[in-house]
Amino acid sequence: MAAAGKDGLALFALKASRGLGERVAAHLGVALGAHEEREFEDGEHKARPLISVRGCDVFVIQSLYGDAGASVNDKLVRLLFFLGALRDAGAARVTAVVPYLAYARKERKTQSRDPVTTRYLAGLFEAVGIDRILGIEVHSLAAFQNAFRCRTEHLDATRLFVEYFRPLLGAAAVAVVSPDAGGVKRAERLRTALSRALGGDVASAFVEKLRARGVVSGGALVGDVHGRDVIILDDLISTGTTLARAVKACHAGGARRIYCAATHGLFVGGAAALLASPELTGLVVTDSVPPFRLDDGARDRLTVLEVAPLLAEAIRRLHADGSLVDLIEV
């Protein structure tokens, strides 16, 4: 049986995230580890490495979103079983690389007898013996760090967004807007980084958002965006309702150009309507979740930024027991 890659590093990507895995491997200058995923007639399955991982530092890439090929639950179970198989095969260290972490939005009780799904998810990963989990822009960083007892590593897309928007904005007056009060800290990271990159003041604002039993209300804009280019920043786009409300509020507040940016583009339900809004100048997401739910017309107004270089550099540093601090800070 063949051995793992150079310097004891082994990189795998399950077939649902094979494309992303190949791009990460290319940036690292390694080959993806060979593995088998086998389907059984009754719907069960198994996955196993086809190379020796004994004593290796192993990273497994699987983004946990549902698509036509597999539900989010199916992808989760396949990932868990494969991680367990690696541990049983003698891997020295196992890291789950999960660009989009499912179930991260239910991190606390908001109604009586609510589940705290993020904590249950953490228990599943820990049960198969992982040493560390690496995610990108989880819904709540504090909940992510507190739910897991293993090591947690967190990346965000701030650097990618700054690199994209810096030449686009030029010398324009700019504001970064959070679509709700809960995302103010996320928006502040981007505002601070853009202010440094552009060499000038960048304003901040947020939009009032109230949610009760699934019904969203509110919409007042807190802050001044008049005459400014606006970037509305969120961690993800699901149905697009939250961002659509923020776009309308910024337009009513006199914003000049309005962009939306989110790390994860799920684009479920009527989210394509957000791209059709004449008030929206452009929308930027990463490829942590491919925009497969959008038709070609909607994708024409969408910019997709690649996360593979960011993930590859994080894996390189983690394998060398290096620091991610300057990779995160801009």
C-alpha positions in Angstrom: 0.0 0.0 0.0 1.3 3.5 -0.9 2.3 5.9 1.8 0.9 9.4 2.4 2.4 12.6 1.0 5.5 14.6 1.8 6.6 15.4 5.3 3.8 13.2 6.8 1.0 15.3 5.4 -2.0 13.5 3.9 -4.8 15.4 2.2 -8.2 13.9 1.3 -11.4 15.2 -0.2 -14.5 13.2 -0.3 -16.1 13.1 -3.7 -18.8 15.7 -3.0 -16.0 18.2 -2.5 -13.5 16.7 -4.9 -13.2 19.8 -7.1 -12.3 22.1 -4.1 -9.9 19.4 -2.8 -8.1 19.3 -6.1 -7.6 23.1 -6.1 -6.4 23.1 -2.5 -4.0 20.2 -3.3 -2.6 22.1 -6.3 -1.9 25.2 -4.1 -0.1 22.9 -1.6 1.8 21.1 -4.3 0.6 17.7 -3.1 -1.6 15.0 -4.5 -5.0 14.1 -3.0 -4.8 10.9 -1.1 -6.5 7.9 -2.8 -9.6 6.6 -1.1 -12.6 4.5 -1.8 -16.3 5.4 -1.4 -18.5 2.4 -1.9 -22.3 2.3 -2.1 -24.4 -0.7 -1.0 -27.7 -1.8 -2.5 -29.6 -0.9 0.7 -28.4 2.7 0.8 -25.6 2.2 3.2 -22.0 3.1 2.3 -18.4 3.0 3.4 -15.3 5.1 2.8 -11.7 4.1 3.5 -8.2 5.5 2.6 -6.3 3.5 0.0 -2.9 4.7 1.3 -1.2 4.2 4.6 -1.9 7.1 7.0 -0.2 5.6 10.0 1.6 8.3 11.9 0.4 11.0 9.5 -1.0 14.4 9.9 -4.3 14.0 8.0 -6.6 16.7 6.6 -10.0 15.9 5.1 -12.0 18.4 3.1 -15.8 18.2 2.9 -18.2 21.2 2.7 -21.5 20.4 4.4 -24.2 21.8 2.2 -27.0 19.8 0.5 -27.3 19.4 -3.2 -29.0 17.2 -5.8 -26.4 14.5 -5.2 -26.6 14.2 -1.4 -28.3 15.8 1.5 -26.4 17.7 4.1 -27.1 14.8 6.5 -25.6 12.3 4.1 -22.5 14.3 3.6 -22.1 14.7 7.3 -22.4 11.0 8.0 -20.0 10.1 5.2 -17.4 12.6 6.6 -17.8 11.3 10.1 -17.3 7.7 9.1 -14.3 8.5 7.0 -12.7 10.5 9.8 -13.3 7.6 12.1 -11.7 5.2 9.6 -8.6 7.4 9.5 -8.2 7.4 13.2 -8.6 3.6 13.3 -6.0 3.3 10.5 -3.4 4.9 12.9 -3.4 8.6 11.8 -1.4 10.6 14.3 -3.6 13.7 13.9 -6.9 14.2 12.1 -8.3 17.6 11.0 -11.8 18.0 9.5 -11.6 20.9 7.0 -15.3 22.1 6.7 -15.5 25.3 4.6 -19.3 25.5 5.2 -20.3 24.0 8.5 -23.9 22.9 8.6 -26.2 23.4 11.6 -24.1 26.3 12.8 -27.1 28.7 12.8 -28.9 26.9 15.7 -26.3 27.6 18.4 -28.7 28.7 21.2 -32.2 28.3 22.5 -34.5 30.9 21.2 -37.8 29.2 22.2 -38.7 26.7 24.9 -37.3 23.2 24.3 -35.2 24.3 21.4 -32.3 22.1 20.3 -28.8 23.5 20.5 -27.7 21.7 17.3 -24.2 23.2 17.1 -23.3 21.4 20.3 -24.8 18.1 19.2 -22.8 18.4 15.9 -19.6 19.0 17.9 -20.3 15.8 19.9 -20.5 13.8 16.7 -17.2 15.0 15.4 -15.5 14.4 18.8 -17.0 10.9 19.0 -15.0 9.8 15.9 -11.8 11.1 17.4 -10.8 14.2 15.5 -8.1 16.4 16.9 -9.2 19.7 15.2 -11.8 21.3 13.0 -11.2 24.1 10.5 -14.1 26.2 9.3 -14.6 29.4 7.4 -16.9 32.1 8.7 -19.1 30.1 11.0 -22.3 31.7 12.0 -21.2 32.5 15.6 -17.5 32.2 16.4 -18.1 32.1 20.2 -20.6 29.3 19.8 -18.3 27.4 17.5 -15.4 27.7 19.9 -17.5 26.8 23.0 -19.3 23.9 21.4 -16.2 21.9 20.5 -13.9 20.4 23.1 -11.3 19.6 20.4 -9.2 22.4 18.9 -11.1 24.8 16.6 -9.5 26.9 13.9 -11.5 29.7 12.2 -10.9 31.6 9.0 -13.0 34.4 7.5 -13.2 36.0 4.1 -12.2 39.5 5.1 -8.9 39.3 3.2 -10.6 38.1 0.0 -13.3 40.8 0.2 -10.7 43.6 0.7 -8.6 42.3 -2.3 -11.8 42.4 -4.4 -13.3 45.7 -3.4 -10.1 47.8 -3.0 -9.6 48.4 -6.8 -13.4 48.6 -7.3 -14.1 51.3 -4.8 -11.1 53.6 -5.5 -11.4 57.0 -3.9 -15.2 56.7 -3.3 -16.8 57.4 0.1 -17.6 54.0 1.5 -19.7 52.5 4.3 -19.9 48.9 5.5 -23.3 47.8 6.7 -24.4 44.9 8.7 -27.9 43.6 7.8 -28.7 43.1 11.5 -27.2 44.0 14.9 -25.8 40.5 15.4 -23.4 40.9 12.5 -21.9 44.3 13.6 -18.6 42.7 14.8 -18.2 40.9 11.4 -18.9 44.2 9.5 -16.5 46.0 11.8 -13.6 43.7 10.8 -14.2 44.5 7.1 -14.6 48.2 7.8 -11.3 48.4 9.7 -9.5 46.4 7.0 -10.9 48.5 4.2 -10.1 51.7 6.0 -6.4 50.6 6.1 -6.4 49.4 2.5 -8.1 52.5 1.1 -6.2 54.9 3.3 -9.3 56.8 4.4 -12.3 56.7 6.7 -14.9 54.0 6.1 -18.3 54.6 7.8 -20.4 51.9 9.5 -24.1 51.2 9.8 -26.5 48.4 10.6 -30.1 47.6 9.8 -32.7 46.9 12.4 -34.0 43.3 12.3 -36.5 41.6 14.5 -37.4 37.9 14.3 -40.3 36.2 16.1 -41.5 32.7 15.2 -39.9 32.8 11.8 -41.4 36.2 10.9 -38.9 39.0 10.2 -39.8 42.6 10.8 -38.0 45.9 11.3 -35.8 47.6 8.7 -34.7 50.9 10.1 -31.2 52.0 9.1 -28.9 53.1 11.9 -26.0 55.1 10.5 -25.4 57.4 7.5 -24.8 56.0 4.0 -25.9 59.0 2.0 -23.7 59.4 -1.1 -21.5 56.5 -0.2 -20.7 53.2 -1.9 -22.1 50.6 0.5 -21.0 47.0 1.2 -23.7 45.0 3.0 -21.8 42.1 4.7 -23.3 38.8 6.1 -21.9 35.4 6.8 -24.3 33.6 4.4 -27.2 34.1 2.0 -30.0 31.6 2.4 -33.3 32.9 1.0 -31.9 36.5 0.6 -34.7 38.1 2.6 -32.3 39.7 5.2 -30.0 41.2 2.6 -33.0 42.3 0.4 -34.3 44.3 3.3 -30.9 45.8 3.9 -30.6 46.8 0.3 -33.9 48.6 0.4 -32.9 50.4 3.6 -29.6 51.6 2.1 -31.2 52.7 -1.1 -33.8 54.7 0.9 -30.9 56.2 2.9 -29.3 57.6 -0.2 -26.5 55.1 -0.9 -24.7 55.6 -4.3 -23.8 52.0 -5.2 -24.9 49.0 -3.2 -22.9 45.7 -3.0 -23.7 42.6 -1.0 -20.9 40.3 0.2 -21.3 37.0 2.0 -18.9 34.1 2.5 -21.5 31.3 1.9 -24.1 31.6 -0.9 -26.8 28.9 -0.3 -29.3 30.7 -2.6 -32.4 28.7 -1.6 -36.0 29.6 -2.2 -36.4 32.9 -4.0 -32.8 34.1 -3.4 -32.3 34.7 -7.2 -34.7 37.6 -6.9 -32.0 39.4 -4.9 -29.7 39.4 -7.9 -32.5 40.8 -10.0 -33.0 43.9 -7.8 -32.2 47.1 -9.8 -31.0 48.7 -6.5 -28.2 46.1 -6.2 -24.9 46.9 -8.0 -23.3 43.5 -7.4 -23.1 40.5 -5.2 -19.9 38.7 -4.0 -19.6 35.2 -2.4 -16.9 32.6 -2.1 -17.0 29.1 -3.5 -17.3 27.4 -0.1 -20.7 26.6 -1.6 -20.9 26.5 -5.4 -23.8 28.7 -6.7 -25.4 25.7 -8.4 -28.9 26.7 -7.5 -28.7 29.9 -9.6 -29.5 29.9 -13.4 -27.0 31.4 -15.8 -28.8 34.8 -15.9 -28.6 35.2 -12.2 -24.9 34.2 -12.1 -24.1 37.0 -14.6 -24.4 39.5 -11.7 -22.5 37.3 -9.2 -18.8 37.3 -8.4 -17.4 34.1 -6.9 -14.1 34.3 -5.0 -11.9 31.2 -4.5 -11.2 29.9 -1.0 -8.7 27.2 -2.1 -5.6 29.4 -1.6 -6.7 30.5 1.9 -7.4 26.9 2.9 -4.2 25.6 1.4 -2.1 28.2 3.4 -4.0 27.4 6.6 -3.3 23.7 6.1 0.3 24.4 5.4 0.7 26.4 8.6 -1.3 24.0 10.8 0.8 21.1 9.5 4.0 22.9 10.5 2.4 23.9 13.9 2.5 27.5 12.7 0.3 30.5 13.5 -2.8 31.6 11.6 -2.9 35.0 13.1 -1.4 37.0 10.3 -3.4 34.9 7.8 -6.6 36.1 9.5 -5.7 39.7 10.2 -5.6 42.1 7.3 
